[in-house]
Amino acid sequence: MSRRNAFTLIELLVVVAILGTLMAILLPSLRSAKTQTRRTVCATNLRQLGVALQGYTGDHKDRFPFVSMLPSFGPAPLETDEPIYIADVLAPYLNNNAKAFECPADQPGRMGREPPNTDLSYFQSERSSYVYRTRRPPIAGRSIDEVSNQIERFTGQPFPVNTIWVMRDYHNFHKNRPRGSSEDEDEDRSTAGQRNYLYVDGHVTDFEKI
């Protein structure tokens, strides 16, 4: 009697169908896990920056640093000859760990930026994926109590200090992908999505922008 050593065509087709079904089941989960990992790393980075800011304010009479909003465009809102990068200011409090300023979802060419930064990530152009609060109201050179009092005067009501953000993603990096969309669609240039925010008490959360 001879032994059969090969698959029949029907058996092969069954195996291919099973593998295809498994891939269809697993791929969305893998994409979701990838997106969540980026967001988690981003939030962890912001917490590190919060600790660094606490170190800085502790050394400077509880006052926040002066930095430029978009250093690649110039020193504004500062009236200095050269821009001041938040990455330079906080570097001594992070053991010069530049990667703490990079959100993994801040990818080159993704955000539809204007020239001269069209195909650059924010980390590449500003050396940080996270913008420092420089307006409405600015916190530079002020203590957190002074910032809180200014907001209260503007709004006419008490404003808890732990609701004041100090840094956030430059852009809505963490896009919520609609059900059924592809990975390429998830990496489009839409402004819809979420930003991670760092608050004065060190906690991090996110807000959605539609």
N, C-alpha and C positions, 0 to 999 in steps of 0.2 A: 504494500500500500504506500502511496506517495503522500508526503506531508505538504500542506499548503504553507508557503513562506511569504506570500505577498497579500496586501489588501486588495479586495475587489473594489471596483469603481464606486459602488454604492456605499461601502464602508468608508472610503476616503471622503466622499461627499458628506457623509454624516459627521465625520470628525471635523471637517472644515466648517460645517454649519454650527457645530457645538462651540468651536473656537470663536466664530464670529459673534455668536450670542454672548459669550463670556466677555469679549472685548466691548461689546455695546453696553454691557452692564457695568463694567469696571471703569471705562474711560471717563464718564462724568464724575465718578467718585474721585478719581485721580486728579482731574482738573480742579475740582472743588477743594481738595486737600492742598494742592499747589497754591491756589488763591488764598486760602486760609493761612498757610505757612508764611506767605509774603506779608500778610496783614499782621501776624503775630510778631514776626521779626521787626517790622516797622514800629509797632507799639513798644517792643523791648528797647529799641534804639532810643525812642523818645523818653522812656523812663531813665535811661542812662544820661541823657542830656539834662533831664530834670535834676538828677543828683549833681551833675557838673554845675548847673546854674546855682544850686544851693551852695556849692563850694565857693563859687565866684562871689555871690552876694555876702557870704559869711566873711570873705576877705575884704569887702568893699562897703562896709557900713550898711549892709542890707539893701544896697542899691543895685539895680539891674544894669547890664553893660550897654554901651552905645555900639550899634552895628548898622551896617547898610542893609537895606531891604533886598535889593537886587544888585549885588556887587559887580556883576558882569556889565551892567549898564552905567555904573558910577556910584558915588558915595551916598546919594540921597537915602534918607532924609537928612543926613549929616552934612555939615558945611566944612568938609575936610577936603584936602587935595586928593587923597587916595581913598578908595573904599575900604571898609573894615569888615572882614569876614567873621561870621559867628564861629566858624571852624577854628580860626586862629585864636579867638578870645577864649574859647572853652578847651582848647587842646591841652593845656597844662593840667586840667581837671579830669582828663580822660586818658592820661598816659599816652597822649598823641595818637589815639586810636581813631584815625580818620573814617574807618568803616562804620562807626557809630552814627555818622551823619548820612548814611546812604540807605534809603528805603529800597528793597529789592523790586518793588513795583514801579519805581521811577526809572523807566527804560528809555533809551535813546529813540527819538523819532515817534514816540507814542502820543505825546500831548499836543501836537500841532502848534508848537511855539513859533514866535515871530523871529525874523532875522535880527541879530546874527546867530541866534541859538536854535535855529529851525530843527536840526537833527540831533540836538544835544539833550541829555537828561539834565534835570536841575542840579544833580550832584556834580555832573561834569562842568557846568558853567558857574554854579554858585558855591561849589564844594560842600553843599548841603542839600538834602532833599526836603529840608524843613525850614520854613520861613519863621523868622523871629518877629514878634509883635512890635511894629514900629508906628502904628497909627490906630486911631479909634478905640481907646486912647493909646498913645505910645507909652511904653514902660521904661524906656531908656533913661538911666540916671535917676530913677525914682524908686522909692520903696513900695512895697505892695500895698501898704496902708494909704499912701498918697494916690496910687492908681485907683484903689477902691473908692476913696473919697471923691475923686474926680468923676467917676462913673455915677456915684450917688447924686452929685450935684447936677449931672446931665439928665438922669432919669427921674430924679425926685423921689427915689425910694432906696431903702437899704440894699446893698449888693454884696452877698457873701463872697469873701475873698477866694474860696475854693471853687468858684464858678468862673474865675478869670483865667483865660488861657494865655500862655506865654509863647508857645511854639506850636506849629501845626504843619501838616504836609503842604508843600507849595501848590499842589494840584489835587484833584479828586482821583488819586492813584488807584483806589480800591473800588473798581467798578463792579456793580452787581450784575452778573451776566443773566439775561432772561433765559428762562427754561427753553431748552432746545437749540440755543445758539452755539456756534462753534468756538473753538479756542481763538481763531483769528478774529472773530467778531468781538470777543472779550478784550482783545488788544487794540480796539479801534481808538479813534481820537475823540470820542464823545466826552462831553463834560459831566455827564451824569455819573454819580458814584459817591464815594465816601472819602473823607479825610480823617486821619487820626489827629487828635488834639492833646497837647500836654498842658496841664493846669498847674497853678502855683503850688498846690499841695503835693504835686508829684504824680497824681493819678492821670491815666490816659483813657480817653474814650473816643468814639467816632460820631460824626454827624453825616447825614446823607444829603446830597444836593441833587435835585432833579433838573 
